[in-house]
Structure formats: structure tokens, C-alpha cells
Amino acid sequence: ASEFYYGRAKCFPRDFMSVVNDCERAVACREKHPEANYLLGKALANLGVDYLKAAHHLNIAYNSTAKNMFDPKDKVFGGVTVEQKNEIMGKASKQKNQDSAEKIKIRGNECLSKGNHREAEELYSEAIALCPDGPNSHIYYHNRATARFMFGRSVESDDMDLAKEKMEGAVSDCETSLTLQTDYLKASFRKYF
């Protein structure tokens, strides 16, 4: 069955969704099928939807005995070079960091809603460290600004230096958020609030 699905996937190399479906079936039948893993990784990379999964399947193919698949001159498999595989691995790592940052942001949001501003600030800082310029990084900066603002407001009057530091940090985070996404209204509002 594995060879049937793999063979059918080769018939429609430009229909990436069909290749993904058939190669997933081929790999389900024979997990270490190098050719099916290669085509699956290549199709996923071309779709740009799941670089983690693409990298996983390309690694299985690369670590097999069929390294000719990564030769761009090979008539059957040419298309993904070792350099491109490494680039996909980099994108997969970035995607993993983005996924982790999102989970951390959610924990930060929970802390913020409970009034634990210091811990929320730390969590948002952790998300920013993982993903400083990803698609949602402007949100991490804004949320950290909110945590800093709320923490600065709650500081006792005898520690005005700390309050000032938090407020200035909040403004700086809003500016960074707006640099990443110029039309993010929440950051504009928070900056001038």
C-alpha cells in the first residue's frame, strides 16, 4: 500500500495537497519510506504551513541511504537541496519558538488577569526572548507594557523610582510594538495613556 500511495503522489507533483495526503498515507504504511518522506517534506515546505513537520520528514529522508534525493540534478527528486533542507530546519525552529511563545503569552495573560503583574511581565519577557520579531511579537511587547504599567501603578509611593522605571519601560514596549505593527491600536492607546 505504501508504494501505491507514493506512486500516486509522484503523478501530481504540483498538487501539493494531494502529495501531502498520499505521502502521509504512504508513511503511515511504512514509516521510514525515504522517498515518501522526502516528497511529503517538500510538499509541506512548498505549502509553507508546517515547517516542523516538513523538517521532520526531510530529516527522515536525509538520514536514509537515499541521499541522491537532495541532489538538485536528480530528475525524479531534484528540488530540495541540503541547503534548502537546512533553511527549512531554521524555519521549523522559528515556528517552534513562536508556538512556545504563544503558550507562554497565554500563561502571562492568566497572571495579568489575576493581578500578578510582576510574573506576567516576566512571562511576556520570556515570550519576547523566544520570538522577538514573529507575527505576534507586537502583542507580547504590548502585553508586557500593560503588565509594567499596572505594576508601576501599584507600587507604593515610597518607591517612585521603580514606578518611573516601569512606566518608562511600558512606553518603550509600546514603541517597539508599534515598530513591529504600526497600526496596532492597543499599543498606541497604552503608550499615550
N, CA and C atoms as an extended XYZ file, in Angstrom:
579
Properties=species:S:1:pos:R:3:atomname:S:1:resname:S:1:resid:I:1 pbc="F F F"
N         0.823       -1.191        0.000 N   ALA     1
C         0.000        0.000        0.000 CA  ALA     1
C         0.870        1.259        0.000 C   ALA     1
N         1.988        1.184        0.691 N   SER     2
C         2.876        2.336        0.771 CA  SER     2
C         3.347        2.757       -0.617 C   SER     2
N         3.735        1.793       -1.435 N   GLU     3
C         4.228        2.103       -2.788 CA  GLU     3
C         3.107        2.654       -3.669 C   GLU     3
N         1.886        2.176       -3.473 N   PHE     4
C         0.754        2.691       -4.248 CA  PHE     4
C         0.560        4.181       -3.986 C   PHE     4
N         0.499        4.551       -2.689 N   TYR     5
C         0.270        5.956       -2.351 CA  TYR     5
C         1.441        6.831       -2.789 C   TYR     5
N         2.650        6.314       -2.597 N   TYR     6
C         3.821        7.065       -3.020 CA  TYR     6
C         3.811        7.249       -4.542 C   TYR     6
N         3.486        6.195       -5.262 N   GLY     7
C         3.426        6.265       -6.731 CA  GLY     7
C         2.384        7.267       -7.206 C   GLY     7
N         1.246        7.262       -6.550 N   ARG     8
C         0.204        8.206       -6.932 CA  ARG     8
C         0.629        9.649       -6.624 C   ARG     8
N         1.338        9.846       -5.527 N   ALA     9
C         1.816       11.186       -5.171 CA  ALA     9
C         2.775       11.722       -6.230 C   ALA     9
N         3.594       10.844       -6.793 N   LYS    10
C         4.547       11.270       -7.824 CA  LYS    10
C         3.848       11.705       -9.104 C   LYS    10
N         2.636       11.241       -9.327 N   CYS    11
C         1.907       11.571      -10.563 CA  CYS    11
C         1.451       13.030      -10.610 C   CYS    11
N         1.292       13.653       -9.466 N   PHE    12
C         0.780       15.029       -9.410 CA  PHE    12
C         1.716       15.893       -8.566 C   PHE    12
N         2.964       16.094       -9.015 N   PRO    13
C         3.958       16.774       -8.176 CA  PRO    13
C         3.628       18.225       -7.834 C   PRO    13
N         2.789       18.879       -8.617 N   ARG    14
C         2.459       20.287       -8.355 CA  ARG    14
C         1.192       20.450       -7.512 C   ARG    14
N         0.454       19.377       -7.318 N   ASP    15
C        -0.733       19.415       -6.468 CA  ASP    15
C        -0.291       19.043       -5.056 C   ASP    15
N         0.217       20.035       -4.334 N   PHE    16
C         0.864       19.774       -3.056 CA  PHE    16
C        -0.065       19.124       -2.034 C   PHE    16
N        -1.335       19.503       -2.026 N   MET    17
C        -2.256       18.894       -1.058 CA  MET    17
C        -2.450       17.399       -1.341 C   MET    17
N        -2.543       17.036       -2.617 N   SER    18
C        -2.662       15.610       -2.959 CA  SER    18
C        -1.389       14.863       -2.592 C   SER    18
N        -0.249       15.494       -2.837 N   VAL    19
C         1.027       14.866       -2.475 CA  VAL    19
C         1.078       14.658       -0.964 C   VAL    19
N         0.673       15.664       -0.198 N   VAL    20
C         0.681       15.543        1.260 CA  VAL    20
C        -0.232       14.397        1.690 C   VAL    20
N        -1.443       14.360        1.179 N   ASN    21
C        -2.391       13.303        1.566 CA  ASN    21
C        -1.867       11.915        1.228 C   ASN    21
N        -1.365       11.739       -0.007 N   ASP    22
C        -0.880       10.417       -0.413 CA  ASP    22
C         0.394       10.031        0.330 C   ASP    22
N         1.294       10.980        0.503 N   CYS    23
C         2.543       10.650        1.202 CA  CYS    23
C         2.303       10.375        2.685 C   CYS    23
N         1.350       11.057        3.291 N   GLU    24
C         1.018       10.750        4.687 CA  GLU    24
C         0.490        9.319        4.803 C   GLU    24
N        -0.297        8.903        3.827 N   ARG    25
C        -0.789        7.514        3.825 CA  ARG    25
C         0.359        6.538        3.611 C   ARG    25
N         1.273        6.882        2.688 N   ALA    26
C         2.427        6.011        2.423 CA  ALA    26
C         3.287        5.873        3.670 C   ALA    26
N         3.513        6.976        4.360 N   VAL    27
C         4.339        6.961        5.564 CA  VAL    27
C         3.614        6.232        6.703 C   VAL    27
N         2.296        6.318        6.735 N   ALA    28
C         1.534        5.581        7.748 CA  ALA    28
C         1.696        4.072        7.545 C   ALA    28
N         1.830        3.655        6.294 N   CYS    29
C         2.020        2.231        5.993 CA  CYS    29
C         3.465        1.796        6.229 C   CYS    29
N         4.397        2.675        5.895 N   ARG    30
C         5.836        2.366        6.043 CA  ARG    30
C         6.531        3.640        6.515 C   ARG    30
N         6.722        3.722        7.812 N   GLU    31
C         7.170        4.952        8.457 CA  GLU    31
C         8.480        5.501        7.898 C   GLU    31
N         9.437        4.654        7.598 N   LYS    32
C        10.760        5.111        7.160 CA  LYS    32
C        10.902        5.116        5.636 C   LYS    32
N         9.810        5.207        4.913 N   HIS    33
C         9.843        5.252        3.442 CA  HIS    33
C        10.552        6.543        3.036 C   HIS    33
N        11.823        6.474        2.588 N   PRO    34
C        12.589        7.706        2.359 CA  PRO    34
C        11.992        8.598        1.266 C   PRO    34
N        11.558        8.005        0.188 N   GLU    35
C        11.030        8.799       -0.921 CA  GLU    35
C         9.725        9.497       -0.537 C   GLU    35
N         8.843        8.764        0.134 N   ALA    36
C         7.569        9.354        0.557 CA  ALA    36
C         7.807       10.461        1.588 C   ALA    36
N         8.743       10.232        2.503 N   ASN    37
C         9.077       11.265        3.482 CA  ASN    37
C         9.645       12.498        2.797 C   ASN    37
N        10.484       12.286        1.791 N   TYR    38
C        11.066       13.403        1.056 CA  TYR    38
C         9.971       14.227        0.367 C   TYR    38
N         9.108       13.531       -0.397 N   LEU    39
C         8.049       14.255       -1.103 CA  LEU    39
C         7.095       14.952       -0.137 C   LEU    39
N         6.815       14.306        0.978 N   LEU    40
C         5.944       14.903        1.979 CA  LEU    40
C         6.585       16.168        2.554 C   LEU    40
N         7.854       16.084        2.914 N   GLY    41
C         8.556       17.251        3.437 CA  GLY    41
C         8.629       18.366        2.421 C   GLY    41
N         8.904       18.011        1.178 N   LYS    42
C         8.997       19.011        0.101 CA  LYS    42
C         7.645       19.703       -0.111 C   LYS    42
N         6.572       18.922       -0.151 N   ALA    43
C         5.232       19.487       -0.363 CA  ALA    43
C         4.830       20.392        0.800 C   ALA    43
N         5.094       19.946        2.030 N   LEU    44
C         4.757       20.770        3.201 CA  LEU    44
C         5.546       22.075        3.199 C   LEU    44
N         6.819       22.002        2.810 N   ALA    45
C         7.642       23.214        2.738 CA  ALA    45
C         7.111       24.158        1.669 C   ALA    45
N         6.694       23.610        0.540 N   ASN    46
C         6.144       24.448       -0.527 CA  ASN    46
C         4.822       25.093       -0.126 C   ASN    46
N         4.039       24.380        0.662 N   LEU    47
C         2.780       24.951        1.157 CA  LEU    47
C         3.041       26.005        2.229 C   LEU    47
N         4.164       25.857        2.942 N   GLY    48
C         4.516       26.823        3.975 CA  GLY    48
C         3.608       26.796        5.184 C   GLY    48
N         2.968       25.666        5.445 N   VAL    49
C         2.012       25.611        6.545 CA  VAL    49
C         2.585       24.988        7.812 C   VAL    49
N         3.516       24.065        7.683 N   ASP    50
C         4.026       23.368        8.863 CA  ASP    50
C         5.483       23.000        8.652 C   ASP    50
N         6.369       23.947        8.955 N   TYR    51
C         7.792       23.712        8.750 CA  TYR    51
C         8.344       22.664        9.705 C   TYR    51
N         7.755       22.536       10.887 N   LEU    52
C         8.204       21.497       11.823 CA  LEU    52
C         8.005       20.111       11.223 C   LEU    52
N         6.840       19.908       10.672 N   LYS    53
C         6.523       18.617       10.071 CA  LYS    53
C         7.355       18.402        8.810 C   LYS    53
N         7.526       19.438        8.005 N   ALA    54
C         8.347       19.338        6.788 CA  ALA    54
C         9.770       18.948        7.150 C   ALA    54
N        10.331       19.615        8.154 N   ALA    55
C        11.702       19.324        8.577 CA  ALA    55
C        11.827       17.888        9.078 C   ALA    55
N        10.841       17.437        9.827 N   HIS    56
C        10.853       16.069       10.347 CA  HIS    56
C        10.947       15.049        9.204 C   HIS    56
N        10.098       15.215        8.210 N   HIS    57
C        10.076       14.251        7.104 CA  HIS    57
C        11.308       14.370        6.221 C   HIS    57
N        11.795       15.569        6.008 N   LEU    58
C        13.027       15.731        5.224 CA  LEU    58
C        14.217       15.123        5.959 C   LEU    58
N        14.228       15.225        7.270 N   ASN    59
C        15.316       14.601        8.041 CA  ASN    59
C        15.280       13.088        7.940 C   ASN    59
N        14.101       12.510        7.982 N   ILE    60
C        13.991       11.059        7.822 CA  ILE    60
C        14.561       10.657        6.470 C   ILE    60
N        14.190       11.401        5.427 N   ALA    61
C        14.701       11.085        4.088 CA  ALA    61
C        16.206       11.292        4.020 C   ALA    61
N        16.688       12.386        4.595 N   TYR    62
C        18.115       12.695        4.525 CA  TYR    62
C        18.949       11.663        5.273 C   TYR    62
N        18.425       11.185        6.394 N   ASN    63
C        19.163       10.206        7.196 CA  ASN    63
C        19.051        8.780        6.658 C   ASN    63
N        18.293        8.605        5.599 N   SER    64
C        18.194        7.285        4.976 CA  SER    64
C        19.386        7.091        4.040 C   SER    64
N        19.394        5.983        3.363 N   THR    65
C        20.502        5.696        2.437 CA  THR    65
C        20.306        6.376        1.090 C   THR    65
N        19.187        6.988        0.856 N   ALA    66
C        18.863        7.566       -0.457 CA  ALA    66
C        19.170        9.058       -0.495 C   ALA    66
N        20.420        9.431       -0.291 N   LYS    67
C        20.805       10.847       -0.251 CA  LYS    67
C        20.733       11.506       -1.622 C   LYS    67
N        20.634       10.730       -2.691 N   ASN    68
C        20.547       11.318       -4.035 CA  ASN    68
C        19.316       12.203       -4.187 C   ASN    68
N        18.342       12.043       -3.292 N   MET    69
C        17.135       12.857       -3.370 CA  MET    69
C        17.452       14.336       -3.185 C   MET    69
N        18.547       14.639       -2.506 N   PHE    70
C        18.902       16.023       -2.222 CA  PHE    70
C        19.868       16.592       -3.259 C   PHE    70
N        20.020       15.888       -4.366 N   ASP    71
C        20.831       16.375       -5.479 CA  ASP    71
C        19.896       17.105       -6.439 C   ASP    71
N        20.078       18.431       -6.638 N   PRO    72
C        19.146       19.178       -7.484 CA  PRO    72
C        19.145       18.705       -8.941 C   PRO    72
N        20.155       17.940       -9.362 N   LYS    73
C        20.210       17.451      -10.742 CA  LYS    73
C        19.451       16.145      -10.924 C   LYS    73
N        19.092       15.495       -9.814 N   ASP    74
C        18.362       14.237       -9.900 CA  ASP    74
C        17.004       14.504      -10.527 C   ASP    74
N        16.676       13.770      -11.594 N   LYS    75
C        15.467       14.048      -12.370 CA  LYS    75
C        14.175       13.734      -11.600 C   LYS    75
N        14.208       12.732      -10.745 N   VAL    76
C        12.994       12.355      -10.031 CA  VAL    76
C        12.784       13.210       -8.792 C   VAL    76
N        13.852       13.417       -8.018 N   PHE    77
C        13.678       14.047       -6.717 CA  PHE    77
C        14.230       15.455       -6.621 C   PHE    77
N        14.911       15.938       -7.633 N   GLY    78
C        15.537       17.251       -7.535 CA  GLY    78
C        14.552       18.328       -7.119 C   GLY    78
N        15.020       19.239       -6.337 N   GLY    79
C        14.139       20.326       -5.916 CA  GLY    79
C        14.465       20.852       -4.548 C   GLY    79
N        14.865       20.008       -3.627 N   VAL    80
C        15.248       20.451       -2.302 CA  VAL    80
C        16.703       20.053       -2.096 C   VAL    80
N        17.570       21.039       -1.993 N   THR    81
C        18.983       20.771       -1.752 CA  THR    81
C        19.222       20.655       -0.250 C   THR    81
N        20.395       20.238        0.126 N   VAL    82
C        20.737       20.158        1.541 CA  VAL    82
C        20.646       21.545        2.167 C   VAL    82
N        21.079       22.572        1.432 N   GLU    83
C        20.995       23.944        1.946 CA  GLU    83
C        19.539       24.345        2.190 C   GLU    83
N        18.661       23.979        1.254 N   GLN    84
C        17.239       24.297        1.436 CA  GLN    84
C        16.653       23.518        2.603 C   GLN    84
N        17.097       22.279        2.767 N   LYS    85
C        16.647       21.481        3.911 CA  LYS    85
C        17.049       22.179        5.205 C   LYS    85
N        18.277       22.691        5.251 N   ASN    86
C        18.740       23.398        6.448 CA  ASN    86
C        17.956       24.688        6.666 C   ASN    86
N        17.584       25.364        5.586 N   GLU    87
C        16.763       26.570        5.698 CA  GLU    87
C        15.383       26.217        6.272 C   GLU    87
N        14.828       25.110        5.815 N   ILE    88
C        13.539       24.650        6.335 CA  ILE    88
C        13.673       24.304        7.815 C   ILE    88
N        14.825       23.724        8.190 N   MET    89
C        15.068       23.422        9.605 CA  MET    89
C        15.077       24.714       10.426 C   MET    89
N        15.671       25.777        9.877 N   GLY    90
C        15.675       27.070       10.562 CA  GLY    90
C        14.273       27.615       10.731 C   GLY    90
N        13.456       27.490        9.669 N   LYS    91
C        12.068       27.949        9.755 CA  LYS    91
C        11.287       27.114       10.762 C   LYS    91
N        11.605       25.815       10.819 N   ALA    92
C        10.937       24.943       11.784 CA  ALA    92
C        11.279       25.360       13.209 C   ALA    92
N        12.530       25.711       13.426 N   SER    93
C        12.954       26.159       14.750 CA  SER    93
C        12.238       27.452       15.125 C   SER    93
N        12.129       28.360       14.163 N   LYS    94
C        11.427       29.620       14.412 CA  LYS    94
C         9.949       29.354       14.717 C   LYS    94
N         9.344       28.422       13.967 N   GLN    95
C         7.946       28.077       14.207 CA  GLN    95
C         7.775       27.479       15.606 C   GLN    95
N         8.717       26.647       16.003 N   LYS    96
C         8.648       26.052       17.340 CA  LYS    96
C         8.736       27.140       18.405 C   LYS    96
N         9.636       28.117       18.203 N   ASN    97
C         9.753       29.228       19.143 CA  ASN    97
C         8.468       30.044       19.196 C   ASN    97
N         7.847       30.259       18.041 N   GLN    98
C         6.585       31.006       18.008 CA  GLN    98
C         5.502       30.264       18.775 C   GLN    98
N         5.435       28.950       18.576 N   ASP    99
C         4.439       28.147       19.289 CA  ASP    99
C         4.665       28.213       20.799 C   ASP    99
N         5.933       28.112       21.205 N   SER   100
C         6.262       28.184       22.635 CA  SER   100
C         5.935       29.565       23.191 C   SER   100
N         6.258       30.605       22.432 N   ALA   101
C         5.982       31.975       22.880 CA  ALA   101
C         4.479       32.190       23.068 C   ALA   101
N         3.684       31.626       22.189 N   GLU   102
C         2.224       31.753       22.323 CA  GLU   102
C         1.727       31.105       23.609 C   GLU   102
N         2.281       29.940       23.938 N   LYS   103
C         1.875       29.258       25.178 CA  LYS   103
C         2.277       30.077       26.404 C   LYS   103
N         3.457       30.665       26.332 N   ILE   104
C         3.924       31.495       27.443 CA  ILE   104
C         3.062       32.750       27.563 C   ILE   104
N         2.683       33.333       26.418 N   LYS   105
C         1.811       34.518       26.435 CA  LYS   105
C         0.493       34.200       27.129 C   LYS   105
N        -0.051       33.042       26.865 N   ILE   106
C        -1.313       32.639       27.490 CA  ILE   106
C        -1.154       32.581       29.013 C   ILE   106
N        -0.039       32.031       29.474 N   ARG   107
C         0.223       31.997       30.916 CA  ARG   107
C         0.369       33.415       31.465 C   ARG   107
N         1.037       34.276       30.686 N   GLY   108
C         1.162       35.680       31.094 CA  GLY   108
C        -0.189       36.354       31.201 C   GLY   108
N        -1.064       36.074       30.237 N   ASN   109
C        -2.413       36.651       30.266 CA  ASN   109
C        -3.167       36.215       31.524 C   ASN   109
N        -3.001       34.952       31.905 N   GLU   110
C        -3.659       34.446       33.113 CA  GLU   110
C        -3.145       35.182       34.347 C   GLU   110
N        -1.816       35.377       34.405 N   CYS   111
C        -1.231       36.096       35.539 CA  CYS   111
C        -1.732       37.541       35.573 C   CYS   111
N        -1.779       38.174       34.418 N   LEU   112
C        -2.221       39.559       34.341 CA  LEU   112
C        -3.664       39.695       34.816 C   LEU   112
N        -4.513       38.760       34.405 N   SER   113
C        -5.920       38.835       34.802 CA  SER   113
C        -6.103       38.595       36.301 C   SER   113
N        -5.146       37.913       36.928 N   LYS   114
C        -5.209       37.666       38.374 CA  LYS   114
C        -4.517       38.762       39.175 C   LYS   114
N        -3.971       39.752       38.461 N   GLY   115
C        -3.304       40.853       39.155 CA  GLY   115
C        -1.860       40.576       39.514 C   GLY   115
N        -1.302       39.494       39.014 N   ASN   116
C         0.095       39.164       39.291 CA  ASN   116
C         0.963       39.798       38.194 C   ASN   116
N         1.153       41.107       38.280 N   HIS   117
C         1.798       41.876       37.214 CA  HIS   117
C         3.274       41.558       37.045 C   HIS   117
N         3.963       41.329       38.142 N   ARG   118
C         5.398       41.033       38.056 CA  ARG   118
C         5.636       39.717       37.313 C   ARG   118
N         4.903       38.679       37.662 N   GLU   119
C         5.059       37.391       36.984 CA  GLU   119
C         4.623       37.490       35.518 C   GLU   119
N         3.570       38.241       35.260 N   ALA   120
C         3.119       38.441       33.878 CA  ALA   120
C         4.218       39.108       33.064 C   ALA   120
N         4.851       40.126       33.631 N   GLU   121
C         5.947       40.817       32.941 CA  GLU   121
C         7.073       39.839       32.609 C   GLU   121
N         7.413       38.991       33.559 N   GLU   122
C         8.480       38.003       33.342 CA  GLU   122
C         8.106       37.020       32.231 C   GLU   122
N         6.863       36.589       32.216 N   LEU   123
C         6.427       35.649       31.185 CA  LEU   123
C         6.424       36.298       29.800 C   LEU   123
N         5.945       37.521       29.709 N   TYR   124
C         5.967       38.212       28.414 CA  TYR   124
C         7.403       38.447       27.955 C   TYR   124
N         8.300       38.723       28.891 N   SER   125
C         9.718       38.884       28.545 CA  SER   125
C        10.283       37.577       27.994 C   SER   125
N         9.854       36.485       28.580 N   GLU   126
C        10.283       35.168       28.107 CA  GLU   126
C         9.761       34.914       26.686 C   GLU   126
N         8.515       35.270       26.428 N   ALA   127
C         7.945       35.115       25.082 CA  ALA   127
C         8.707       35.974       24.075 C   ALA   127
N         9.062       37.186       24.472 N   ILE   128
C         9.813       38.087       23.588 CA  ILE   128
C        11.193       37.518       23.306 C   ILE   128
N        11.832       36.946       24.318 N   ALA   129
C        13.163       36.354       24.119 CA  ALA   129
C        13.104       35.202       23.119 C   ALA   129
N        12.033       34.428       23.168 N   LEU   130
C        11.871       33.306       22.234 CA  LEU   130
C        11.555       33.777       20.819 C   LEU   130
N        10.779       34.836       20.716 N   CYS   131
C        10.270       35.262       19.417 CA  CYS   131
C        10.193       36.790       19.358 C   CYS   131
N        11.346       37.460       19.209 N   PRO   132
C        11.343       38.924       19.268 CA  PRO   132
C        10.739       39.619       18.058 C   PRO   132
N        10.627       38.919       16.941 N   ASP   133
C        10.121       39.578       15.729 CA  ASP   133
C         9.187       38.686       14.925 C   ASP   133
N         8.440       37.848       15.620 N   GLY   134
C         7.500       36.961       14.951 CA  GLY   134
C         6.186       37.660       14.637 C   GLY   134
N         5.243       36.919       14.086 N   PRO   135
C         3.970       37.530       13.673 CA  PRO   135
C         3.138       38.077       14.831 C   PRO   135
N         3.359       37.594       16.047 N   ASN   136
C         2.590       38.078       17.203 CA  ASN   136
C         3.448       38.805       18.225 C   ASN   136
N         4.684       39.096       17.882 N   SER   137
C         5.598       39.722       18.844 CA  SER   137
C         5.115       41.095       19.289 C   SER   137
N         4.437       41.806       18.392 N   HIS   138
C         3.900       43.115       18.797 CA  HIS   138
C         2.931       42.973       19.972 C   HIS   138
N         2.235       41.853       20.029 N   ILE   139
C         1.300       41.593       21.127 CA  ILE   139
C         2.072       41.324       22.419 C   ILE   139
N         3.177       40.578       22.320 N   TYR   140
C         3.970       40.287       23.515 CA  TYR   140
C         4.506       41.584       24.117 C   TYR   140
N         5.006       42.483       23.251 N   TYR   141
C         5.519       43.760       23.747 CA  TYR   141
C         4.398       44.600       24.386 C   TYR   141
N         3.248       44.631       23.726 N   HIS   142
C         2.126       45.400       24.292 CA  HIS   142
C         1.680       44.815       25.620 C   HIS   142
N         1.591       43.488       25.688 N   ASN   143
C         1.146       42.864       26.932 CA  ASN   143
C         2.149       43.115       28.059 C   ASN   143
N         3.448       43.083       27.714 N   ARG   144
C         4.443       43.392       28.738 CA  ARG   144
C         4.313       44.856       29.172 C   ARG   144
N         4.024       45.732       28.215 N   ALA   145
C         3.796       47.139       28.553 CA  ALA   145
C         2.633       47.264       29.527 C   ALA   145
N         1.577       46.516       29.283 N   THR   146
C         0.416       46.540       30.172 CA  THR   146
C         0.798       46.059       31.563 C   THR   146
N         1.539       44.966       31.622 N   ALA   147
C         1.971       44.433       32.922 CA  ALA   147
C         2.849       45.445       33.646 C   ALA   147
N         3.775       46.075       32.909 N   ARG   148
C         4.654       47.072       33.525 CA  ARG   148
C         3.852       48.285       34.011 C   ARG   148
N         2.912       48.712       33.188 N   PHE   149
C         2.073       49.855       33.559 CA  PHE   149
C         1.289       49.552       34.834 C   PHE   149
N         0.655       48.395       34.847 N   MET   150
C        -0.156       48.017       36.015 CA  MET   150
C         0.736       47.850       37.253 C   MET   150
N         1.909       47.264       37.067 N   PHE   151
C         2.826       47.096       38.186 CA  PHE   151
C         3.305       48.460       38.672 C   PHE   151
N         3.639       49.359       37.733 N   GLY   152
C         4.080       50.703       38.092 CA  GLY   152
C         3.026       51.470       38.865 C   GLY   152
N         1.772       51.284       38.489 N   ARG   153
C         0.671       51.957       39.199 CA  ARG   153
C         0.470       51.414       40.596 C   ARG   153
N         0.826       50.155       40.805 N   SER   154
C         0.573       49.525       42.103 CA  SER   154
C         1.729       49.698       43.091 C   SER   154
N         2.831       50.259       42.638 N   VAL   155
C         3.996       50.428       43.508 CA  VAL   155
C         3.692       51.465       44.583 C   VAL   155
N         4.140       51.180       45.775 N   GLU   156
C         3.933       52.104       46.903 CA  GLU   156
C         4.638       53.433       46.624 C   GLU   156
N         4.129       54.482       47.200 N   SER   157
C         4.661       55.824       46.950 CA  SER   157
C         6.103       55.994       47.407 C   SER   157
N         6.590       55.136       48.306 N   ASP   158
C         7.971       55.262       48.766 CA  ASP   158
C         8.975       54.710       47.761 C   ASP   158
N         8.516       54.089       46.697 N   ASP   159
C         9.428       53.549       45.680 CA  ASP   159
C         9.082       54.131       44.311 C   ASP   159
N         9.121       55.429       44.219 N   MET   160
C         8.743       56.114       42.977 CA  MET   160
C         9.741       55.856       41.844 C   MET   160
N        10.998       55.562       42.191 N   ASP   161
C        11.977       55.257       41.139 CA  ASP   161
C        11.584       53.986       40.388 C   ASP   161
N        11.133       52.990       41.138 N   LEU   162
C        10.693       51.745       40.500 CA  LEU   162
C         9.448       51.993       39.655 C   LEU   162
N         8.526       52.773       40.168 N   ALA   163
C         7.308       53.091       39.414 CA  ALA   163
C         7.665       53.805       38.116 C   ALA   163
N         8.579       54.774       38.195 N   LYS   164
C         9.004       55.510       36.997 CA  LYS   164
C         9.675       54.577       35.990 C   LYS   164
N        10.516       53.682       36.506 N   GLU   165
C        11.201       52.715       35.627 CA  GLU   165
C        10.188       51.833       34.882 C   GLU   165
N         9.169       51.374       35.579 N   LYS   166
C         8.146       50.516       34.960 CA  LYS   166
C         7.339       51.290       33.919 C   LYS   166
N         6.989       52.530       34.236 N   MET   167
C         6.220       53.351       33.285 CA  MET   167
C         7.045       53.644       32.026 C   MET   167
N         8.333       53.955       32.203 N   GLU   168
C         9.194       54.203       31.045 CA  GLU   168
C         9.370       52.928       30.221 C   GLU   168
N         9.471       51.796       30.903 N   GLY   169
C         9.561       50.509       30.204 CA  GLY   169
C         8.297       50.215       29.413 C   GLY   169
N         7.152       50.591       29.978 N   ALA   170
C         5.876       50.387       29.286 CA  ALA   170
C         5.819       51.213       28.008 C   ALA   170
N         6.264       52.459       28.085 N   VAL   171
C         6.270       53.324       26.892 CA  VAL   171
C         7.216       52.748       25.834 C   VAL   171
N         8.381       52.307       26.267 N   SER   172
C         9.357       51.721       25.339 CA  SER   172
C         8.791       50.470       24.665 C   SER   172
N         8.111       49.624       25.441 N   ASP   173
C         7.498       48.418       24.868 CA  ASP   173
C         6.410       48.771       23.856 C   ASP   173
N         5.641       49.803       24.145 N   CYS   174
C         4.608       50.241       23.196 CA  CYS   174
C         5.240       50.726       21.902 C   CYS   174
N         6.340       51.452       22.015 N   GLU   175
C         7.032       51.924       20.816 CA  GLU   175
C         7.558       50.754       19.992 C   GLU   175
N         8.115       49.751       20.661 N   THR   176
C         8.592       48.565       19.952 CA  THR   176
C         7.433       47.829       19.301 C   THR   176
N         6.324       47.709       20.014 N   SER   177
C         5.135       47.069       19.464 CA  SER   177
C         4.675       47.781       18.196 C   SER   177
N         4.679       49.109       18.247 N   LEU   178
C         4.243       49.896       17.085 CA  LEU   178
C         5.256       49.839       15.949 C   LEU   178
N         6.513       49.614       16.263 N   THR   179
C         7.524       49.419       15.218 CA  THR   179
C         7.248       48.115       14.473 C   THR   179
N         6.840       47.102       15.233 N   LEU   180
C         6.562       45.796       14.628 CA  LEU   180
C         5.245       45.789       13.854 C   LEU   180
N         4.255       46.504       14.357 N   GLN   181
C         2.963       46.611       13.665 CA  GLN   181
C         2.422       48.020       13.897 C   GLN   181
N         2.594       48.847       12.883 N   THR   182
C         2.318       50.281       13.020 CA  THR   182
C         0.858       50.617       13.318 C   THR   182
N        -0.056       49.744       12.950 N   ASP   183
C        -1.478       50.050       13.148 CA  ASP   183
C        -2.080       49.319       14.357 C   ASP   183
N        -1.239       48.916       15.306 N   TYR   184
C        -1.740       48.204       16.479 CA  TYR   184
C        -2.283       49.224       17.483 C   TYR   184
N        -3.586       49.405       17.484 N   LEU   185
C        -4.237       50.453       18.264 CA  LEU   185
C        -4.064       50.302       19.770 C   LEU   185
N        -4.046       49.097       20.251 N   LYS   186
C        -3.892       48.895       21.693 CA  LYS   186
C        -2.575       49.488       22.181 C   LYS   186
N        -1.506       49.300       21.393 N   ALA   187
C        -0.198       49.846       21.782 CA  ALA   187
C        -0.206       51.372       21.707 C   ALA   187
N        -0.869       51.918       20.690 N   SER   188
C        -0.978       53.386       20.589 CA  SER   188
C        -1.706       53.947       21.800 C   SER   188
N        -2.800       53.316       22.158 N   PHE   189
C        -3.584       53.763       23.309 CA  PHE   189
C        -2.775       53.672       24.600 C   PHE   189
N        -2.125       52.521       24.794 N   ARG   190
C        -1.361       52.296       26.030 CA  ARG   190
C        -0.207       53.289       26.123 C   ARG   190
N         0.439       53.585       24.999 N   LYS   191
C         1.596       54.498       25.005 CA  LYS   191
C         1.197       55.885       25.504 C   LYS   191
N         0.037       56.357       25.107 N   TYR   192
C        -0.379       57.712       25.468 CA  TYR   192
C        -1.258       57.761       26.707 C   TYR   192
N        -1.552       56.601       27.280 N   PHE   193
C        -2.390       56.539       28.460 CA  PHE   193
C        -1.543       56.818       29.639 C   PHE   193
